[in-house]
Amino acid sequence: MLVVVKCWNLLRPWDRQYRAGDFALSIEPHFYHWLKRGVVLLWDPTIGTGSWLLGGGTHPRFPVISNLHLFYPLNLLWLGLAERQHLISYSALLGHHLFHYGLAGAFTYAYARVLGVDRFPATVSSIAFVFSGFMMAHFNHWTFVDTVAWLPAILACVVRADQTGRLWWGALGGAALGVALLAGAPQFAMYNAFAVSGLALVLVGRRASRSLDHADARGRQSSHGRARRSRRDRGSPHPRPRYWRRLAHVPDPGRPRDRRVDDGPARSGRGPPEASRRALVADARRGV
């Protein structure tokens, strides 16, 4: 809605203003005209004696490197369907361009939500990105905006992959980066790749730091347990073996079977083995 208000002078049906200069099309109507008829043009006969249409560098009237934007999915759908008799209307191009501003705002909002930001701050962040200096200064360069609009989506996929540990989020982010490369401004797609690489390095470093902290904590716990057991063993003159628990209750031959010897450390199993054996032998001799 704010994008419509900002560009109302370009959308209103009366006294409408038109953008000139780089906000224009060149080979796109001709290419999509033949593409809809099953012909993929690879050669441009309008430049001198001819040149490569794809991968051949800059095309006149609008500097689109290698013309990769011809295969950009949204261009194929929007501009390809809008082509009529080798022509694409100005309104179709303007609607396509403003749609990418809305797409950039939605991706930024999603990225902020992935980072744990509440709804209102996430909305403010999306507005700040859409109306940033770059997005407003390059309004006429529609391929620049189409490329940079995918950056928040790629970052959101990388952060989501780190949070969930699922590889398909990373694959989705790579697909979004590939789509941004086809948007028509490879130099800005390279900047997107630099930003994503920096974020990925930060996330990997943070995960490695957490792993080291967990390993140190486990090491401290194990060393504390070993020290505690060592102090306990040093405090007892005869460390009790594990089977000593079975001798905690020894039946008395001179008493009923349901009674147990529990009147002394030597008889209850809390003393050393030799003392317990001597006490039992003495009781047997006395006939207790």
VOGU-3710 file (C-alpha; in Angstrom, 3 decimals, decimal comma):
1> mlvvvkcwnl> 0,000/0,000/0,000  2,807/2,429/0,818  4,466/1,623/-2,522  1,242/2,546/-4,318  1,038/5,821/-2,376  4,667/6,616/-3,136  4,250/5,931/-6,858  0,725/7,273/-7,215  1,885/9,869/-9,739  2,916/6,990/-11,987
11> lrpwdrqyra> -0,282/4,983/-11,500  -3,101/7,538/-11,500  -5,208/7,550/-14,654  -5,201/11,355/-14,952  -2,135/13,564/-15,420  0,017/10,471/-15,349  3,791/10,782/-15,291  6,072/8,497/-17,227  9,568/7,347/-16,432  12,110/7,638/-19,210
21> gdfalsieph> 15,751/6,759/-19,663  16,706/3,301/-18,442  13,136/2,382/-17,509  12,455/0,808/-20,880  12,557/-2,452/-22,813  14,640/-3,396/-25,818  14,890/-6,975/-27,053  12,334/-8,436/-24,625  9,157/-8,097/-26,752  10,872/-9,586/-29,792
31> fyhwlkrgvv> 12,380/-12,432/-27,779  9,128/-13,367/-26,003  7,182/-13,086/-29,254  9,251/-15,858/-30,791  9,567/-17,807/-27,550  5,794/-18,222/-27,386  6,035/-19,747/-30,843  8,665/-22,266/-29,776  11,720/-20,419/-31,094  14,593/-19,523/-28,730
41> llwdptigtg> 16,571/-16,674/-30,286  20,338/-16,972/-29,816  21,469/-14,415/-32,403  20,698/-10,698/-32,626  20,827/-9,430/-36,223  20,128/-5,794/-35,277  23,693/-4,983/-34,132  26,071/-4,487/-37,075  26,574/-7,818/-38,784  25,000/-9,580/-35,794
51> swllgggthp> 26,021/-10,660/-32,307  25,201/-13,216/-29,682  21,889/-12,518/-28,018  22,682/-14,631/-24,955  26,085/-14,350/-23,343  27,176/-11,671/-25,780  27,470/-8,773/-23,357  25,646/-5,449/-23,422  22,604/-4,819/-25,538  21,840/-1,298/-26,812
61> rfpvisnlhl> 19,378/1,027/-25,056  19,610/-0,861/-21,796  22,798/-2,392/-20,355  21,693/-5,888/-19,398  24,771/-8,084/-19,195  24,404/-11,312/-21,166  20,613/-10,810/-21,287  20,106/-13,361/-18,545  16,972/-11,536/-17,464  15,163/-13,010/-20,463
71> fyplnllwlg> 14,979/-16,309/-18,558  14,104/-14,783/-15,193  10,969/-16,697/-14,076  8,887/-13,617/-13,267  9,867/-12,000/-16,563  8,845/-15,124/-18,421  5,450/-15,125/-16,749  4,684/-11,406/-16,487  6,349/-9,844/-19,514  5,972/-12,936/-21,673
81> laerqhlisy> 2,210/-13,033/-21,156  1,975/-9,253/-21,629  3,630/-9,342/-25,059  1,310/-8,518/-27,952  2,585/-8,239/-31,539  6,207/-7,588/-30,567  5,111/-5,006/-27,993  4,902/-4,884/-24,188  2,983/-1,984/-22,675  4,485/0,524/-20,275
91> sallghhlfh> 1,818/-0,334/-17,687  2,863/-4,005/-17,743  6,492/-3,085/-17,095  5,516/-0,650/-14,316  3,284/-3,204/-12,607  6,050/-5,793/-12,841  8,491/-3,324/-11,281  6,242/-2,283/-8,393  5,445/-5,918/-7,677  9,133/-6,457/-6,894
101> yglagaftya> 9,023/-3,649/-4,351  6,183/-5,450/-2,617  8,116/-8,717/-2,908  11,141/-7,108/-1,261  8,969/-5,897/1,628  7,440/-9,358/2,136  10,848/-11,055/2,094  12,249/-8,549/4,589  9,301/-9,079/6,920  9,798/-12,863/6,721
111> yarvlgvdrf> 13,516/-12,497/7,412  12,856/-10,350/10,488  10,332/-12,889/11,774  12,866/-15,700/11,303  15,281/-13,697/13,457  12,667/-13,587/16,221  11,524/-9,987/15,724  7,919/-9,152/16,631  5,373/-8,208/13,998  5,456/-4,445/14,345
121> patvssiafv> 9,288/-4,126/14,293  9,357/-6,579/11,393  6,909/-4,362/9,504  9,072/-1,330/10,204  12,142/-3,168/8,925  10,370/-4,119/5,695  9,313/-0,496/5,124  12,864/0,687/5,828  14,294/-1,703/3,255  11,740/-0,966/0,539
131> fsgfmmahfn> 12,192/2,803/0,878  15,937/2,682/1,424  18,309/4,878/-0,525  19,350/2,134/-2,915  15,819/1,040/-3,769  14,643/4,596/-4,391  17,754/5,825/-6,198  17,669/2,913/-8,664  13,965/3,041/-9,410  14,618/3,331/-13,146
141> hwtfvdtvaw> 17,063/0,412/-13,072  14,403/-2,243/-12,752  16,815/-5,167/-13,088  18,835/-3,856/-10,112  15,732/-3,811/-7,941  14,651/-7,253/-9,178  18,014/-8,696/-8,117  18,371/-7,080/-4,697  14,749/-7,853/-3,768  15,715/-11,523/-3,310
151> lpailacvvr> 18,454/-10,840/-0,740  16,237/-11,001/2,382  14,714/-14,273/1,188  18,153/-15,841/0,747  19,277/-14,665/4,187  16,077/-16,000/5,771  16,673/-19,425/4,221  20,256/-19,533/5,522  19,210/-18,585/9,058  16,354/-21,087/8,968
161> adqtgrlwwg> 18,752/-23,827/7,854  20,981/-23,015/10,827  18,052/-23,031/13,255  16,468/-26,284/12,100  19,503/-28,151/10,787  17,583/-29,134/7,637  19,513/-29,074/4,388  16,505/-28,337/2,217  16,370/-24,811/3,655  19,909/-24,306/2,374
171> alggaalgva> 18,902/-25,731/-0,991  15,966/-23,324/-1,108  18,309/-20,427/-0,367  20,626/-21,554/-3,173  17,662/-21,673/-5,558  16,698/-18,133/-4,539  20,271/-17,007/-5,190  20,102/-18,587/-8,648  16,842/-16,772/-9,367  18,463/-13,500/-8,296
181> llagapqfam> 21,327/-14,193/-10,712  18,801/-14,461/-13,549  17,091/-11,187/-12,587  19,392/-9,210/-14,855  22,105/-7,604/-12,693  24,871/-10,175/-12,085  27,021/-7,629/-10,262  24,375/-7,209/-7,579  23,793/-10,951/-7,494  27,485/-11,204/-6,625
191> ynafavsgla> 26,911/-8,748/-3,756  24,060/-10,980/-2,603  26,433/-13,932/-2,631  28,998/-11,976/-0,588  26,365/-11,064/2,008  25,093/-14,636/2,245  28,646/-15,988/2,543  29,404/-13,574/5,379  26,243/-14,579/7,232  27,011/-18,265/6,729
201> lvlvgrrasr> 30,519/-17,809/8,141  29,110/-16,053/11,205  26,579/-18,833/11,808  29,178/-21,572/11,361  31,565/-19,792/13,747  28,832/-19,394/16,347  27,903/-23,069/16,071  31,559/-24,089/16,451  31,894/-21,832/19,507  28,849/-23,448/21,097
211> sldhadargr> 30,270/-26,909/20,449  33,524/-25,937/22,139  31,639/-24,507/25,117  29,628/-27,722/25,494  32,803/-29,809/25,270  34,476/-27,674/27,953  31,423/-27,959/30,212  31,374/-31,759/29,857  35,103/-31,885/30,574  34,676/-29,807/33,734
221> qsshgrarrs> 31,813/-32,006/34,918  33,745/-35,213/34,347  36,869/-33,849/36,064  34,764/-32,663/39,022  33,198/-36,136/39,309  36,589/-37,836/39,208  37,949/-35,476/41,860  34,946/-36,105/44,104  35,320/-39,885/43,807  39,048/-39,586/44,490
231> rrdrgsphpr> 38,422/-37,565/47,665  35,842/-40,102/48,837  38,241/-43,001/48,216  41,045/-41,242/50,045  38,794/-40,628/53,078  37,940/-44,351/53,488  40,766/-46,668/54,723  39,256/-49,616/52,837  37,354/-48,606/49,730  34,259/-50,777/49,535
241> prywrrlahv> 33,876/-52,923/46,426  30,668/-52,951/44,463  29,512/-56,299/45,887  29,581/-54,815/49,427  26,033/-53,619/48,914  24,873/-57,244/48,972  26,311/-57,638/52,499  24,426/-54,664/53,846  21,867/-57,038/55,428  23,294/-60,371/56,571
251> pdpgrprdrr> 20,845/-62,872/58,169  21,610/-63,803/61,825  21,661/-67,610/62,369  20,540/-67,238/66,010  17,526/-65,092/65,255  14,390/-65,564/63,142  14,924/-65,312/59,412  12,769/-62,214/59,056  15,084/-60,184/61,272  18,236/-58,632/60,011
261> vddgparsgr> 21,435/-57,500/61,614  21,378/-53,727/61,692  22,779/-52,905/65,161  26,254/-51,786/64,387  28,500/-50,633/61,601  30,241/-54,002/61,427  26,931/-55,904/61,058  25,044/-53,471/58,861  27,696/-53,483/56,175  28,984/-50,008/56,945
271> gppeasrral> 32,337/-51,212/58,276  35,304/-52,965/56,648  34,841/-56,614/55,469  37,257/-58,138/58,026  35,513/-56,532/61,018  32,115/-57,736/59,780  33,351/-61,296/59,403  34,841/-61,304/62,889  31,634/-59,951/64,419  29,533/-62,648/62,735
281> vadarrgv> 31,904/-65,420/63,907  31,818/-64,097/67,493  28,020/-63,975/67,515  27,833/-67,533/66,212  30,138/-68,818/68,932  28,179/-67,078/71,677  24,946/-68,476/70,270  23,379/-65,083/70,019
//
